[in-house]
């Protein structure tokens, strides 16, 4: 049949024998996610339709994570509105402020499964594709239609296959690999395309590493990012759910718009410089840039494996008083795991501030906003101008680079620390 994963998933979801890139299909939605920021206008639009029920409350997830706990009266009002929606329409799954960031919580709770079609009112919904499903962000008015009917039309995207080969050097992580890819593909190089991450390097990655890769597919303009399920995927899911699911794999002769190979053997830690995610440079080109703030965490790199990377750099050391290191575990479960491992104690002993799991300053509305002229290095997914303060500069890097930079007060290659 020569079909890739995305084509097979959308064919099944739309009741067709097969589909091809460019076709318009109406697909059944398996799960949908709303948070307080963009979920609130979606619910308002749904209420205007005048229906008494959502199409299937068991397939709707509501989570409060972007401004949690509420930092302003406006944010508190959004929380109040979404809590009322959950009660009135008997929404099947609701996570209040304590649980963490949506893009970590849904996978770790076993809510997103291989072969599904999942939509969310957040651009980084593409994260879930790491488990072998089609997952994408949609607008608030589109979400209103999904809440009403459980269906949504899609144009079947072309698919790019990125194959990663070689042996990553020490302290080169999936975060570095996706930044390197962004630098080469550019922020518009995959517009409305599906990206399949593959090759021996991806196969060797943890599920967390795959989530990191797929999370930033949207930063290339991608409609979705995904990894073909394997035994690691199945082991991850067996610990989290008993629900049935269907593994979808590409045909051996599947057709892709392009297949690009990346040799990671010789890359060094990568840094995306202001004010674009694709303004990526080797760390050797930006070493020495003075920073004021360092952030570890978020939906991209807030799992215990990322926190561990940073803690290994910080253990037994002290962050200078003129640098702020703020840590945001991606979820309550990851926070607890880090506590049990002693990682949180390492952060606190080094002088870091550890926050509850939430999105922090990522969208410019919560803990860690910067003043004009300040510079931050972060594991967060975006560095657009004005993102964390209208006059601030944001550099993107791995947890190891962020921690090393916090110790030195300037962008630092962690491999050079003694």
C-alpha positions in Angstrom: 0.0 0.0 0.0 3.0 2.3 0.5 1.3 4.3 3.2 3.0 6.0 6.2 1.7 6.2 9.7 -0.2 9.5 9.4 -2.0 8.4 6.3 -3.1 5.1 7.9 -4.4 6.8 11.1 -6.4 9.4 9.2 -7.8 6.8 6.8 -9.1 4.8 9.7 -10.4 7.8 11.6 -12.3 9.0 8.5 -13.7 5.6 7.5 -11.8 5.4 4.3 -9.8 2.5 2.9 -6.9 4.8 2.2 -6.1 8.5 1.9 -3.4 10.5 0.2 -1.6 13.8 0.9 -3.8 16.8 0.0 -7.1 15.1 0.5 -9.6 16.6 2.8 -11.0 14.1 5.3 -13.5 14.4 8.2 -12.0 12.4 11.1 -13.4 11.1 14.3 -11.6 12.5 17.4 -10.5 10.0 20.0 -9.6 12.6 22.7 -9.5 16.3 23.1 -7.7 18.5 25.6 -8.5 22.0 26.9 -6.6 24.2 29.4 -7.7 27.5 30.9 -6.0 29.9 28.5 -7.3 28.9 25.1 -9.9 26.5 26.5 -12.0 29.2 27.9 -12.8 30.9 24.5 -13.5 27.4 23.1 -16.1 26.7 25.8 -17.6 30.2 25.3 -18.0 29.5 21.6 -19.4 26.0 22.3 -22.0 27.5 24.6 -23.1 29.8 21.8 -24.1 26.8 19.8 -26.7 26.1 22.5 -26.2 22.4 23.0 -27.0 20.8 26.3 -24.2 18.2 26.2 -20.7 17.8 24.7 -20.5 15.0 22.2 -18.7 12.6 24.6 -17.7 13.8 28.1 -15.4 10.7 28.5 -13.3 11.9 25.6 -12.7 15.4 27.0 -9.8 16.3 29.2 -9.6 19.7 31.0 -6.5 20.7 32.9 -5.5 23.9 34.6 -1.7 24.4 34.1 -0.7 27.6 32.4 -1.3 29.9 35.3 -1.4 27.5 38.2 -2.0 28.7 40.9 -3.7 31.8 39.6 -1.4 34.8 39.7 -4.1 37.4 38.9 -7.9 37.9 39.3 -8.3 37.4 35.6 -6.5 34.0 35.7 -8.6 33.0 38.7 -11.7 33.8 36.7 -10.5 31.5 33.9 -10.0 28.7 36.4 -13.5 29.3 37.9 -15.1 29.3 34.4 -13.4 26.0 33.4 -14.3 24.3 36.8 -17.9 25.3 36.2 -17.8 23.9 32.7 -16.4 20.6 34.0 -19.3 20.2 36.5 -22.1 21.4 34.3 -21.1 19.1 31.4 -19.8 16.2 33.5 -16.5 16.2 31.8 -14.8 12.8 32.2 -11.3 13.9 33.1 -10.3 17.0 35.0 -7.0 18.0 36.5 -6.9 21.0 38.7 -3.8 23.2 39.4 -1.9 20.5 41.3 -1.2 18.0 38.5 1.2 19.7 36.1 1.6 20.6 32.4 -0.9 19.1 30.0 1.7 17.8 27.6 3.3 15.7 30.3 0.2 14.7 32.2 -1.8 13.2 29.4 0.9 10.7 28.3 1.9 9.8 31.9 -1.7 9.1 32.8 -2.1 6.8 29.8 -4.8 9.0 28.2 -3.2 9.2 24.7 -2.6 6.0 22.9 -1.1 4.7 19.6 -3.3 5.0 16.5 -5.5 7.8 18.0 -6.5 11.2 16.6 -6.0 13.7 19.4 -6.6 17.5 19.3 -5.9 20.2 21.9 -6.2 23.9 22.1 -2.5 24.3 22.4 0.1 24.3 19.7 2.4 21.8 21.5 -0.3 19.1 21.5 2.0 17.6 18.8 4.0 16.2 21.8 1.8 13.1 22.1 2.9 11.8 18.7 5.9 10.4 20.5 3.6 7.4 21.4 2.6 6.8 17.7 -0.6 8.8 17.3 -1.7 11.8 15.2 -1.9 14.7 17.7 -2.2 18.3 16.8 -3.1 21.7 18.1 -6.3 23.5 16.9 -8.0 26.8 17.4 -10.6 27.7 20.0 -13.5 27.9 17.5 -12.5 24.6 15.9 -12.5 23.1 19.4 -16.1 24.3 19.9 -17.1 22.3 16.9 -15.2 19.2 18.2 -17.0 19.5 21.6 -20.3 19.6 19.7 -19.7 16.8 17.1 -16.6 14.9 17.9 -15.4 15.4 14.3 -12.9 17.7 12.6 -11.8 18.0 9.0 -8.1 17.8 8.1 -6.1 18.1 5.0 -3.9 15.0 4.9 -0.4 16.3 5.3 2.7 15.4 3.4 5.2 13.6 5.6 8.9 14.3 6.2 11.0 11.5 7.6 14.0 12.5 9.7 16.4 9.7 10.3 19.0 10.1 13.1 22.2 8.1 12.9 25.5 7.9 14.7 26.5 8.0 18.4 25.7 11.2 20.3 28.7 12.7 22.1 28.6 13.1 25.9 26.1 15.7 27.0 24.4 15.8 23.6 20.8 15.1 24.3 17.5 14.9 22.3 17.0 18.6 23.1 20.2 19.3 21.3 19.2 17.1 18.4 15.8 18.8 17.9 17.5 22.3 18.1 20.0 21.2 15.5 17.2 20.0 13.3 15.3 23.3 13.7 18.4 25.2 12.7 18.7 23.2 9.5 14.9 22.9 8.6 14.0 26.4 9.7 10.8 27.5 11.4 8.8 27.3 8.2 10.5 24.2 6.6 7.8 21.8 7.6 4.7 23.9 7.3 1.6 21.8 7.6 3.6 18.6 7.3 3.8 15.5 9.5 7.3 14.7 10.8 8.3 11.1 11.5 11.3 10.9 13.7 13.2 7.6 13.1 16.5 5.9 13.0 18.8 4.1 15.5 19.3 7.2 17.6 15.5 7.7 18.1 15.1 4.0 18.8 17.6 4.3 21.6 15.9 7.3 23.1 13.8 7.2 26.2 10.1 8.0 25.8 11.0 11.3 27.5 13.5 12.1 24.7 11.0 11.3 22.1 8.4 13.6 23.7 11.1 16.3 23.7 11.6 15.8 19.9 7.9 15.7 19.0 7.1 18.7 21.2 9.0 21.0 18.9 7.6 19.7 15.6 5.3 22.7 15.6 8.3 25.0 15.8 9.2 23.9 12.3 5.6 24.7 11.2 4.7 21.0 11.5 1.1 19.8 11.8 2.3 16.8 13.8 5.4 14.9 15.0 5.5 11.2 15.7 7.6 8.2 16.4 6.6 4.7 15.3 5.7 2.6 18.4 8.1 0.0 19.6 8.7 -2.2 22.7 9.7 0.9 24.7 6.3 2.5 23.8 4.5 -0.6 24.8 6.4 -0.9 28.1 5.6 2.7 28.9 1.9 2.2 28.2 1.6 -1.1 30.1 2.5 0.8 33.3 -0.2 3.4 32.7 -3.3 1.9 31.1 -5.3 -1.2 30.5 -7.2 0.4 27.6 -7.0 -1.4 24.2 -5.2 0.3 21.3 -4.0 -0.5 17.8 -0.4 -0.1 16.8 0.0 1.7 13.4 3.2 1.2 11.5 4.3 2.5 8.2 4.6 0.2 5.2 8.1 -0.8 4.4 7.8 0.9 1.1 5.9 3.9 2.5 6.2 7.2 0.5 7.5 10.4 2.1 7.8 13.8 0.6 11.4 13.8 1.8 13.7 11.5 3.8 16.5 13.5 5.5 19.4 11.9 7.5 21.2 13.5 10.4 24.5 12.2 11.7 24.6 13.3 15.4 28.1 11.9 16.1 29.9 15.2 15.8 27.4 17.8 17.0 28.0 19.8 20.1 25.4 21.2 22.5 23.1 23.6 20.6 21.7 27.0 21.6 18.8 28.8 19.9 19.5 32.5 20.1 17.1 35.4 20.2 14.6 36.0 18.8 13.8 32.8 16.7 13.7 29.1 17.5 15.7 28.4 14.3 18.5 30.9 15.1 20.5 27.9 16.3 24.3 28.0 16.9 26.9 25.6 18.3 27.5 26.5 21.9 31.1 27.3 21.1 29.8 30.3 19.1 27.8 31.8 22.0 29.9 30.9 25.1 30.4 33.8 27.4 27.1 35.6 26.9 26.1 37.0 30.3 22.7 35.8 31.7 20.5 36.9 34.5 18.1 34.0 34.7 18.2 30.2 34.0 15.0 28.1 33.7 14.9 24.3 33.8 11.6 22.5 33.2 8.4 23.0 31.0 6.6 20.7 28.7 9.7 20.2 26.6 12.3 19.3 29.3 10.7 19.1 32.7 10.9 15.3 33.2 13.0 13.7 35.9 15.6 12.7 33.4 16.1 16.4 32.4 16.1 17.5 36.1 18.7 14.9 36.8 20.9 16.3 34.0 20.8 19.7 35.6 21.3 18.3 39.2 24.4 16.4 38.2 25.9 19.7 37.1 24.9 21.5 40.3 25.7 18.9 42.9 28.0 20.4 45.6 28.1 23.8 44.0 26.4 27.2 44.6 24.7 29.4 42.1 26.0 33.0 42.3 23.7 35.5 44.0 23.3 37.6 40.8 21.8 34.6 38.8 18.3 33.2 39.3 17.8 29.5 38.6 14.1 28.5 38.6 13.0 24.9 38.2 9.6 23.8 37.0 9.0 20.0 37.1 6.6 19.0 34.3 4.1 17.2 36.5 3.4 16.2 40.1 4.6 12.7 39.3 7.9 13.9 38.0 8.3 16.3 40.9 7.7 13.4 43.4 10.2 11.2 41.5 12.8 14.0 41.6 12.2 14.4 45.3 12.7 10.7 46.0 15.9 10.7 44.1 17.3 13.7 46.0 17.2 15.9 42.9 15.0 18.6 44.4 17.3 18.8 47.5 20.3 19.3 45.1 18.5 22.2 43.5 17.7 23.9 46.8 21.1 23.4 48.2 22.6 25.0 45.1 20.4 28.1 45.5 17.7 27.4 42.9 14.0 28.2 43.4 11.8 25.1 42.7 8.2 25.9 41.7 5.1 23.7 41.5 4.5 22.0 38.2 3.1 24.6 35.8 4.0 26.5 32.6 5.8 29.3 34.4 6.8 32.2 32.3 6.6 30.3 29.0 3.6 32.3 27.7 4.6 35.5 29.5 2.0 35.4 32.2 3.4 33.7 35.3 6.5 33.0 37.6 9.8 34.1 36.1 8.9 37.0 33.8 12.0 39.1 33.1 12.6 42.8 33.1 13.7 44.8 30.1 17.3 44.1 29.2 17.6 40.9 31.1 18.8 37.6 29.5 17.5 34.1 30.1 18.7 30.7 29.1 16.0 28.1 29.3 14.8 24.6 28.4 11.4 26.0 27.4 10.2 25.6 23.8 10.1 29.1 22.5 12.2 32.3 22.5 10.1 34.8 20.5 10.6 38.5 21.3 8.3 39.5 24.2 7.6 35.9 25.2 8.9 36.3 28.8 9.1 40.1 29.0 8.9 42.6 26.2 12.5 43.7 26.4 14.2 40.4 27.4 16.3 38.0 25.5 15.7 34.3 25.6 18.2 31.5 24.7 17.1 27.9 24.3 19.3 25.0 25.4 19.4 21.6 27.2 19.1 21.2 30.9 22.9 20.6 31.2 23.7 23.8 29.4 21.2 25.8 31.4 22.6 24.5 34.7 26.2 25.1 33.7 25.3 28.6 32.6 23.5 29.3 35.9 26.7 28.4 37.8 28.9 30.7 35.7 26.5 33.5 35.1 27.1 33.2 31.4 26.4 30.7 28.7 28.7 27.8 29.4 29.5 24.5 27.7 28.9 21.9 30.5 31.6 19.7 29.1 34.2 22.2 30.2 33.1 22.4 33.8 35.6 20.9 36.3 
